[in-house]
Amino acid sequence: MEALKIATAQFEHRSGDKQYNIRQIEKLSAIAAGQGARAVAFHECSLTGYTFARKLSLGQMLELAEPLPQGNSIEQLRFIAEKHDIAVLAGLFEKDSENNIYKAYVCVDKTGMIARHRKLHPFINPHITPGNSFTVFELSGWKCGILICYDNNIPENVRATGLLGADIIFMPHVTMCTPSSRPGAGFVNQELWNNRENDPTSLRLEFDGMKGRAWLMKWLPSRAYDNAAYVIFSNPIGMDDDQLKNGCSMIIDPFGDIIAECRNLGNDVQSALCTPEMLTLAGGHRYRQARRPDLYRDILGMKHKPGQKIAWMDSDEDAD
């Protein structure tokens, strides 16, 4: 297995405007290819937009969603992948032959779709069906996994994906800058975004504080460290419907160290080299080998009533 350069990107998408979003994906994919990356990862629902979907009816969701891999978006991503000789990972809403709707994230190379993950814990719209399987696939000789946003907040999902062989885990998100029971959480004022060129400091303080990056740093590096995996985190920046998102797309190595991060207050793409030696040098490799599943197999498998709380959706639920 040879070293692999991967890029993570961020951009301000437009809700429901697939053609605009695909143009941004192509521009950033070209930059990533110019950096020598063999794959570039975009955020959750980067093709369709995300938060606006909370207002859509079943009919509107079915109109927005596409069959996979037959949908037009896959062919457009395949064209980008072939043109720039790079694998492209992006998110959209999927519908199957029975009109079940899923939150999907795909990896597309010049041959077409080579992987698809259906979000295990969707909540943005009540008409979305949860996925029911983990996703591990091969990319340039590496075993890779995909977990979408809230999927990564449950440590068992990341552990399971790692135990299935994933050494690189793509973690597309639309997250941060929303209310929560977590101290310091909350929305960021849109006016700070509108005035970012005149006053970048005030916006950066909000984006990097407890509303944004500081919360991310409480848990994201540990997912990489505990599982001895490279983590490719992708997140939008700018307005997502009526909410402001702070980007901070980054790549974290198996030691839990950030080795690349998008820091522009706007569209950006950054890349880093993943090296196989890191996978076994990292402490998480030893910890996985030292596991004693006989002690906790039945505990982890205990029946319980699942639930997730999303405060900013005006329910009794919380997204953190």
N, C-alpha and C positions, 0 to 999 in steps of 0.2 A: 504494500500500500504506500503510495507516494504522497508527498505533501500536497495539499489542496488549498488554493486561495478562494475565499468566499467573501462576497460583499453583502452588506445590509444597507437598506435604503429607507428614506423617509420622504414623504411629499404630502402636500395638502390636496386631498381628493375632492371631487365634486359629487354630491349625492345623486345617485341614479344616472350619472353621465359616464357610461362605460367608454365612449370614444375619447373623451377628454382624459380619463384616467389611463387608458391604454397608451396614449401619446406620452404621458409623463413616465410611464413604465418603460417605454422604449428609450426615451432620452436618458434616463438613469441607468438602464441596462447597457447602453452604449458606453457611458462613463465607466461603469463597473468593468466591462470588457477591456477598456483602455487601461485599467489598473491591473489587468492580468487575472481577474477573477474568472473562475469557471462556472460560478453560480451566483445569482443575486436574489435576495429575499426581500419581499415587500410585505406590508402589513395585512392584517385580517380585513377581508372585504375591500381590498385595495382596488378591485375592479368596479365595484358597485357603490361604494360608500356604506356606512355602517349605522350610525345612530338614527338616521331618518327612518330606518326600517321599523322602528318601534311604533310608528304611526300607520303602517300599511295594512290593508285588509288582506285576506287570503287571496283574492283575485289579483291584487297589486303585487303581492309576493310571487305569485305564479308567473306573472308577466315579467318580473325582474329576474327570476331564477332561470337557469339554463340546464339542459341535460348534459351530462358529462360521460364520455369526452366529446360528444357530437356537437356541443355548442360552439357558437361563433368565437367566443372569447378564447377557447383553447386553440383554435386555428390562428388567431391573431398572436397569441403568445408563442406558438410554434414558429411563426414567421420571424418574430423578434429573436427567438433563440437561434434560429438558423442564420439570420442576417449577422448577428454579432457573436456567434459561436459561444453561447453561454446558456446555461440552464436558468430558467426563470421560475420563481415561486411566488404565487399571488393568490388572493382570496376572492371568493364570490359566493352567491347563493346558488344552490343546486336543486333541481327537481328531478325525480325519477319517473318511471313510466306510470306509476300510480299516483302521481302528483304529491308525493311526500317531499317536503322541503328540508334541505340541510344547509348548514353553514359549512362550506367546503374550502379547503386550501389545497392547491395543486402544485406539482412540480412538472414543468414542461421543458423538454429539450427539442432538438431539431426533428426528432422522430415523432413527437406528440406527447401526450400526457403519460408520464412514467410513474406518478404517484398521486394519490388523493387521500386526504384525511377529512373525515366528517367530525365536526366539533362534538365532543362528548358532553359538554355542559353549556348548551346554548340558552340564551334567555332574552335576547333583544326583541323577539317577536313570538307570540304564543303559538304560531302556526309552524314553527321550526321543530323538526324531529331530531332528537339526540342521536349522534353516532353511537355505535356499539362495538367498536374494535379499535385496537391500537394500530399504528401505521409505521412500518419499517421498510425501507427500500434502499437500493444501491445507487450511488451517485459517484461517478469517477473512481470506483473502487472502494469507496467508503460506505459503511452502513449508516443510514440517516433515519431520523424519526421526525414526526410532526405532532405538535400539540398546540391547540389554538387558545390563546388568551386564558380564560378561566380554567381550562384544562390544566394549566401549569401551576395554579394555586393549590392544587391537590397533589401533595408530594408523591403519593402512590402512583399517579399517572406517569410522572417523570421516571420514577424508579422502574416501573414496569417496562417503559419504552427502552430504558437502558439495558435491562435484563434481557430484552428481546434482541439486543445486539447493537443498538444505535450508539455510535460514537459522536455523532453530530445531531443535535436536536434543534430543529427550526421552531421558534416560538413567536409566531405572528400575533400581534396584539392590536387592540384599540383601547388604551387604558390611561389612567391617571387623570388628575384634575377634575375629579367628581366627588360629591359628598360621600361620607362614610362615617361609621362610628369611630374610626381610627382618628386619634388626635392630630389636628393639623390639616386634615383633608378638606377639600372643597373645590368649587369651580374657580377658574381664573378669568378675570374680567377681559372680555373681548377687546376693549379699548386699548389694553396693553399690547395686544397683537397688532391692532391697526396702527399703533404709534411706535412699532418696534424699531424702525429705522432712526427715529429721533431719540428714542430712549430704550435701547436694548437692555440696559442694566436692570431696570425694574421688572421687565418680562423674564429675564434670566433668573432673577431671584425667586420669582414665583415658580418657574419651571423646575428649578433645581432644589427647591425646598420640599417641605413635607407634603405639599399637594402633588408633587411630581417625582422627580428623580430620587429624592431621599427615601421615599417609600419603597421604590423599586430596589434600592440598594439593601433594604432589610431582608430580602428573600431571593432575588434573582441569582446573585453569584453563588448562593448556597446550592441551588439546583445543579449548577455546573460542578461545583466542588464535591458534593456528596456522591455524584454519579460518575465522576471522572469523564465528563463529556464536554465537548464544545457546544456552547449555547449561542444561537443566532437569533437575537431579539430584534424585531422590527415593529415600528409604531408610527402612526401618522403624526404630522405636525400641522398646526393651523386649525381652521374651523372644520369641525365634523358636525354637520347640521348646526345646532345652536350651542355646541360645546367646543371648547378650545382644548387641543391636545398638544403635548409638549415634545414629541419626537423622542430624542435620546436613543435612537436605534443603535445597538451595540453588539459586539462579539466578545464573548467571555470564554477564556480557555479553561481546561480541566482543573486548574488550580484556583479557579474563581476570580481570576484577574481579568480586567477589561483590557483587551488588546486592540480594539478599534471602536470608535464611537462617533456618531454624527452630532456635531455641536453647532452647526449653523442654525440660525433662526429662520429656517426655510428649507427648501428641498435640498437633499444631501445624499451622498453615498460614500461609504467607507469600506475598506476591505482589509482582511487579515489572512495570514497563512496558518492553516491547520496542519500540524505535524504529528505523525503517528506516535513518535516517541513520548510525547506529552501524555498520551492516554494511559500508559503504564507507570510513568514516573509520578503521576499525581496520587495524592493520598487516597482519594476516593476509589481508586483501583484496588488498593489493599483492603479498604473497608468492605467493598463488595465481596471480596474473596473470603473475608472473615465472618460473613453473615451466618446466623444459625436459625434458619427458617422454622426448624422444629419447635422453637420456643414461641413463635408468634404467628405461625400459619393460621391457626384457628382464630386468633384474636383479630388479625387483619381481615379475615373473611367473615366476621360476625355480621349478622343481619342488622340493618338499621334503616331508618326512614330518611332518604336523602332529601336535601333541600339546599337552596342557595338564596341569599338575601341581597337584593340590589336596591340600595337606598335611593340612588338618583333617579330610578324609574318610578318613584312615588308608590312603592310597595313596602311590605314589611321585610324586605330583603336587602342584603348588603354585598356590594361587589368586591370588597377586599377579602 
